[in-house]
């Protein structure tokens, strides 16, 4: 974004993209789980696009605001949608499908925000509503691609870890299950040491190139 925004402006720009990105990501897990035979999320009232059903006060509000204020790597999380893999028709395979639904929803939303960005840029207005929409669209692309790439890391309990669990043999899957209790600790350490940013740098750049190319926008433009 070419103009330096105040913290209040940043919150105004990022609030909706973050809420939508996290809410649709979690709801996607629940909807796909229901299609595959598990109604746990539906029974818990979590099969909804209402952000209030999914907000985690720390992961959805506090952490993103603090990261915006500090100018650091922006990410967040919602309350995980409950899925009982035992109810799935093919537990290991279907759990991988349920897991990949979240990142795929973020990819779809990034394309949607990219289309909005194209419309805003086409308006050729550098102030007012169109400028706000342009900034919000850029934020929507970024947060969705960050969530997509981050969640695709093959580290339990991230979605990528669950996908990997469904692809490997059962003995290997059991070893991965032992890592899960420490997965978030590993993730925080990687983020604090700057290693996470290095890991995500090229996948994020590639994902952004793909999304912008799909809507006919040049990847190297200064938005």
C-alpha positions in Angstrom: 0.0 0.0 0.0 1.6 3.3 -1.1 0.3 5.4 1.7 1.3 4.9 5.3 -1.9 4.2 7.3 -2.6 4.9 10.9 -3.4 1.9 13.2 -7.2 2.8 13.1 -7.1 2.9 9.3 -5.2 -0.4 9.2 -7.9 -2.0 11.4 -10.6 -0.6 9.2 -8.9 -2.0 6.1 -8.1 -5.4 7.5 -11.1 -6.2 9.8 -13.5 -7.5 7.1 -10.9 -9.4 5.1 -9.5 -11.1 8.2 -13.0 -12.0 9.5 -14.1 -13.4 6.2 -10.9 -15.3 5.6 -11.0 -17.0 9.0 -14.8 -17.6 9.1 -15.1 -19.1 5.6 -12.0 -21.2 6.2 -13.5 -22.8 9.3 -17.0 -23.1 7.8 -15.6 -24.9 4.8 -14.2 -27.6 7.0 -17.7 -28.1 8.5 -19.6 -28.1 5.2 -17.3 -30.6 3.6 -17.3 -32.8 6.7 -21.1 -32.9 6.5 -21.0 -33.9 2.9 -18.7 -36.8 3.8 -20.9 -38.0 6.7 -20.0 -36.1 9.8 -22.6 -33.7 11.3 -20.6 -32.7 14.4 -20.1 -29.1 13.4 -23.8 -28.8 12.4 -24.9 -30.2 15.8 -22.5 -27.7 17.6 -24.0 -24.7 15.7 -20.7 -24.1 13.9 -22.0 -24.8 10.3 -22.5 -21.1 9.8 -21.0 -18.1 7.9 -21.8 -15.9 10.9 -18.3 -14.7 12.2 -19.6 -14.6 15.8 -19.9 -18.4 15.7 -16.2 -18.7 14.9 -14.4 -15.8 16.6 -11.6 -16.6 19.0 -11.0 -13.5 21.1 -7.2 -14.0 21.0 -6.6 -15.5 17.6 -9.2 -13.5 15.6 -9.0 -10.1 17.4 -6.0 -9.6 19.8 -3.2 -11.2 17.8 -4.1 -9.6 14.4 -4.4 -6.2 16.0 -1.1 -6.5 17.9 0.6 -7.7 14.7 -0.8 -4.8 12.7 0.4 -2.3 15.4 3.9 -3.9 15.4 4.0 -4.1 11.6 4.9 -7.8 11.7 3.8 -10.9 9.9 0.0 -10.9 10.0 -2.0 -14.0 10.7 -4.7 -15.2 13.0 -7.0 -18.1 13.8 -10.6 -18.9 14.7 -12.1 -21.6 17.0 -11.5 -24.8 15.1 -14.7 -26.4 13.7 -15.2 -29.8 15.4 -14.9 -32.8 13.2 -15.3 -36.4 14.3 -13.3 -38.4 11.8 -15.0 -41.6 13.0 -18.2 -40.4 11.4 -16.6 -40.0 8.0 -17.2 -42.7 5.4 -13.5 -43.2 4.8 -11.9 -41.6 7.9 -8.3 -41.1 6.9 -8.9 -40.1 3.3 -12.0 -38.0 4.1 -10.2 -36.2 6.9 -7.6 -35.1 4.3 -10.4 -33.8 2.1 -12.0 -31.9 5.0 -8.6 -30.4 5.8 -7.8 -29.2 2.3 -11.2 -27.5 2.1 -10.0 -24.6 4.3 -6.9 -23.6 2.2 -8.9 -24.0 -1.0 -11.6 -21.6 0.3 -8.8 -19.1 1.0 -7.6 -19.5 -2.5 -11.1 -18.9 -3.9 -11.5 -15.8 -1.6 -8.1 -14.4 -2.8 -9.4 -14.6 -6.4 -12.6 -12.8 -5.3 -10.6 -10.0 -3.7 -8.3 -9.8 -6.7 -11.4 -9.3 -8.9 -12.5 -6.4 -6.6 -9.0 -5.0 -6.8 -9.2 -5.0 -10.6 -12.5 -3.2 -10.5 -11.1 -0.6 -8.0 -8.0 0.0 -10.1 -10.2 0.3 -13.2 -12.1 3.2 -11.5 -8.8 5.1 -11.5 -9.8 7.0 -8.4 -7.1 7.8 -5.8 -9.3 8.9 -2.9 -12.6 8.1 -1.2 -14.5 4.9 -1.3 -12.6 3.4 -4.3 -9.3 3.9 -2.6 -10.6 2.2 0.6 -11.9 -0.7 -1.5 -8.5 -1.0 -3.2 -6.7 -1.2 0.1 -9.2 -3.7 1.4 -8.9 -5.8 -1.7 -5.1 -5.9 -1.3 -5.5 -6.9 2.4 -8.0 -9.6 1.4 -5.6 -11.1 -1.1 -2.7 -11.1 1.3 -4.5 -12.5 4.4 -6.1 -15.3 2.4 -2.9 -16.3 0.7 -1.0 -16.2 4.0 -3.7 -18.4 5.6 -3.6 -20.8 2.6 0.1 -21.2 2.4 0.6 -21.3 6.2 -2.1 -24.0 6.6 -0.6 -26.1 3.9 2.6 -26.6 5.8 2.9 -30.3 6.6 2.9 -29.8 10.3 0.1 -31.2 12.5 -2.3 -29.8 13.6 -2.3 -27.5 10.5 -4.4 -28.5 7.6 -1.3 -29.6 5.6 -0.4 -32.0 8.4 -3.8 -33.6 8.3 -3.6 -33.9 4.5 -0.2 -35.5 4.8 -1.6 -37.8 7.5 -4.2 -39.1 5.0 -1.7 -39.7 2.3 1.0 -41.6 4.2 0.9 -45.2 5.6 -0.6 -45.8 9.0 2.7 -46.3 10.8 3.9 -42.9 9.5 0.6 -41.3 10.3 0.9 -42.5 13.9 4.3 -40.8 14.1 2.8 -37.6 12.8 0.1 -37.9 15.5 2.8 -37.7 18.2 4.0 -34.4 16.8 0.6 -32.8 16.9 0.7 -31.6 20.6 3.9 -29.7 19.8 2.8 -28.3 16.4 1.7 -24.9 17.5 4.8 -24.5 19.7 7.0 -25.3 16.7 5.1 -22.8 14.6 5.5 -20.0 17.2 9.3 -20.7 17.5 9.6 -20.7 13.7 7.8 -17.3 13.6 9.8 -15.8 16.4 13.1 -16.7 14.8 12.1 -15.4 11.4 12.4 -18.9 9.9 8.7 -19.1 9.1 8.8 -15.9 7.0 11.7 -17.4 5.0 9.8 -20.7 4.5 6.6 -18.9 3.3 8.3 -16.2 1.2 8.5 -18.0 -2.2 5.2 -20.0 -1.9 3.4 -16.7 -1.1 5.1 -14.9 -4.1 4.1 -17.8 -6.4 0.5 -17.9 -5.0 0.1 -14.1 -5.5 1.5 -14.4 -9.0 -1.1 -17.1 -9.8 -4.0 -15.3 -8.3 -3.3 -11.9 -10.0 -2.6 -13.6 -13.3 -5.9 -15.4 -13.2 -7.8 -12.1 -13.1 -5.5 -10.4 -15.6 -3.5 -8.2 -13.2 0.3 -7.8 -13.4 1.9 -9.4 -10.4 4.6 -6.7 -10.1 2.3 -3.7 -10.0 2.4 -1.3 -7.0 -1.2 -1.4 -5.7 
